[in-house]
Amino acid sequence: MNVHAAFDIAAATAAAAMTVGCYFWRLKDAAARIDQAGFGYAFALVAGAALGGYAAGTANLWLSGEPGVARSIVGALAGGIAAIELFKRARGITGSTGIIFVPAFCTSVAIGRWGCFFSGLTDHTHGAPTAVAWGHDFGDGVPRHPVQLYESAAMAGFLVYALAMLARRDPSFMRNGFYLMVLWYAAQRFCGEFFKPYAPVLGPLNLFHLICLGLVAYALTMMIRSQRTQLGAARAP
């Protein structure tokens, strides 16, 4: 078993344990809406995440002049969101259903990115050459930004914040926690993309930059919509 696969298994196991733990701790009621949605919800999520992950990852490789097949976390996130939003619209489901996935996603990225880091150049997730003191040699003698660890630290930090909000049963976080996570992930990933050697597709922006901008717009739109719904409910007689 290679190091990437070992970390993938560790990430998946820890994410599953985090999901189960948070479900019984604070999220049983929040997850009930997913249970009511049935098998179609799970199918849409898995299919959307797989399609988005492999489409974005592979497209980015080709745009960077490296034919092959790859998968992308940000592409999987965008694909899963798109599929679930379409499913919810078709089924008439309103409001956020994603809070149950927040601890798992953060855990998966925080652990899984270490597997990307230890996989070296073959993983195509390394950063661009740099002169900073913490630059890491991934095997070609060139110090590069350890962007995988930047992302791991960012999501570990959000996981701590999310668990604190769940412990407090913060009403705003229960409504918007998933959107906040998407916003945070997309924002930090957008910044991190400037330290990667991927080919630009629009000015200085690469494909993942554009996906991140779409996710930021989605998260902000949904939080504004949620706030308006809450204000409307508060004003109702």
Buried (B, 14 or more C-beta within 10 A) or exposed (E): EEBBEEBBBBBBEBBEEBBEEBBEEBBEEBBEBBEEBEEEBEEBBEBBBBBBBBBBBBBBBBBBEEEEEBBBBBBBBBBBBBBBBEBBEEBEBEEBBBBBBBBBBBBBBBBBBBBBBBBBEEBBBBBBEBEEEEBBEBEEEBBBBBBBBBBBBBBBBBBEBBBEBBEEEBEEBBBBBBBBBBBBBBBBBBBBBBBBEBEEBEEEBBBBBBBBBBBBEBBEEBBEBBEEEBEEEEEEE
